[in-house]
Amino acid sequence: MKKGIHPDYAPVVFRDLASGEMFLTRSTVKPEKTVEWTDGNTYPVYDVEISSVSHPFYTGKQRILDSAGRVEKFKSRYKGFGKLG
């Protein structure tokens, strides 16, 4: 590998804003906020909206959408336009 072209990896805490869970990993992001980790050290913290801890796909709490009802609602709303009738 060429030297000087790859970003530096450093320990970073990722905080899931939806659940409050945090996990420590290495990353190239350089956040300005810091947090004290369970080992007593202070690490930069990067806030994420959603992670595997709170994402419906990983938690198994997916919402089932009523797509048939939405299609019927759309058709009734735009019944007089074009070929939707």
C-alpha positions in Angstrom: 0.0 0.0 0.0 1.1 3.5 -0.7 2.1 5.6 2.3 0.3 8.8 3.0 -2.9 8.2 0.9 -5.0 6.3 3.5 -6.9 8.0 6.2 -5.9 7.5 9.9 -8.2 5.3 11.9 -8.7 6.2 15.5 -11.0 5.0 18.3 -14.4 6.7 18.2 -17.6 6.2 20.2 -20.8 6.0 18.1 -23.9 7.0 20.0 -27.4 6.0 18.7 -29.7 8.9 19.3 -32.8 6.7 19.0 -31.9 4.3 21.8 -29.0 5.9 23.6 -26.7 2.9 23.1 -23.1 3.6 22.5 -20.3 1.4 21.0 -16.6 1.9 20.6 -14.9 1.2 17.3 -12.3 2.6 15.0 -13.2 5.1 12.3 -11.9 7.9 10.1 -14.5 10.5 11.3 -13.2 13.3 13.4 -16.0 14.5 15.7 -15.5 17.5 18.0 -17.6 16.2 21.0 -16.1 13.8 23.5 -17.5 11.3 26.0 -16.0 9.3 28.8 -16.1 5.5 28.1 -16.5 2.7 30.5 -12.7 2.1 30.6 -12.2 5.7 32.1 -10.7 7.1 28.9 -12.2 10.0 26.9 -13.0 9.4 23.2 -14.5 11.5 20.5 -18.2 10.7 20.1 -20.2 10.7 16.8 -24.0 10.9 17.1 -26.0 8.8 14.6 -29.8 8.9 14.1 -30.1 5.1 13.8 -27.9 2.0 14.2 -28.3 -1.7 14.3 -29.5 -1.3 17.9 -32.6 0.7 16.9 -33.1 -0.1 13.2 -36.4 -2.1 12.6 -34.7 -4.6 10.3 -32.3 -5.7 13.1 -34.7 -5.4 16.0 -37.5 -7.3 14.3 -40.0 -4.6 15.1 -40.9 -3.7 11.6 -44.1 -1.8 10.8 -46.3 -3.5 8.2 -47.7 -1.0 5.8 -51.1 -1.2 4.3 -50.1 -0.7 0.7 -53.4 -1.9 -0.7 -55.3 0.7 1.3 -52.9 3.4 0.2 -53.3 2.5 -3.4 -57.1 2.7 -3.1 -56.9 6.0 -1.3 -54.7 7.4 -4.1 -57.0 6.2 -6.8 -60.0 7.6 -5.2 -58.3 11.0 -4.7 -57.2 11.3 -8.3 -60.1 9.5 -9.9 -60.8 12.1 -12.6 -57.2 12.4 -13.9 -56.0 10.4 -16.8 -56.3 6.6 -16.8 -56.5 6.1 -13.0 -60.4 5.9 -13.1 
